[in-house]
């Protein structure tokens, strides 16, 4: 999303206190509302994606995270001063979470479908046909986690579960 606002902020090198080079736009209330409206607009169609397409999306994100492992770890290390070995583990955990949710989506078990068959002969009243399943209810807001910047943040468990359920999301870093 492009910001209508020309303000930017920069992450800080946690070791030196120096400003890093990548600018991040500052989004105001208008852009946040636009993002929420855009997420709401796609929510129904995203919810209706087939399980296979949703699972493929999650696996593609996992593969992309792994392909960019070196850059992700280097950036997170500079911004957080967390040990590189720990961040390597978080990359693996993030990719594994995404693939785990892909497997859940493929199985369809997340719907927890229940079919309670009718019994028109039941007394004192007939038993109705009752069906229940869990569905996505709409967009999700994800707030970045500083204690686990990868596994619990933009590509981590919160977004993986949202995508698996069929919910678009907005991230606040």
Rosetta blueprint (number, residue, H / E / L):
1 X L
2 X L
3 X L
4 X L
5 X L
6 X L
7 X L
8 X E
9 X E
10 X E
11 X E
12 X E
13 X L
14 X L
15 X L
16 X L
17 X L
18 X L
19 X E
20 X E
21 X E
22 X E
23 X E
24 X E
25 X E
26 X L
27 X L
28 X L
29 X H
30 X H
31 X H
32 X H
33 X H
34 X H
35 X H
36 X H
37 X H
38 X H
39 X H
40 X H
41 X H
42 X H
43 X H
44 X H
45 X H
46 X H
47 X H
48 X L
49 X L
50 X L
51 X H
52 X H
53 X H
54 X H
55 X H
56 X H
57 X H
58 X H
59 X H
60 X H
61 X H
62 X H
63 X H
64 X H
65 X H
66 X H
67 X H
68 X L
69 X H
70 X H
71 X H
72 X H
73 X H
74 X H
75 X H
76 X H
77 X H
78 X H
79 X H
80 X H
81 X L
82 X L
83 X L
84 X H
85 X H
86 X H
87 X H
88 X H
89 X H
90 X H
91 X H
92 X H
93 X H
94 X H
95 X H
96 X H
97 X H
98 X H
99 X H
100 X H
101 X H
102 X H
103 X H
104 X H
105 X H
106 X H
107 X H
108 X L
109 X H
110 X H
111 X H
112 X L
113 X L
114 X E
115 X E
116 X E
117 X L
118 X L
119 X E
120 X L
121 X L
122 X L
123 X L
124 X L
125 X L
126 X L
127 X E
128 X L
129 X L
130 X E
131 X E
132 X E
133 X L
134 X L
135 X L
136 X L
137 X L
138 X L
139 X L
140 X E
141 X E
142 X E
143 X E
144 X L
145 X L
146 X L
147 X L
148 X L
149 X L
150 X L
151 X L
152 X L
153 X L
154 X L
155 X L
156 X L
157 X H
158 X H
159 X H
160 X H
161 X H
162 X H
163 X H
164 X H
165 X H
166 X L
167 X L
168 X L
169 X E
170 X E
171 X E
172 X E
173 X L
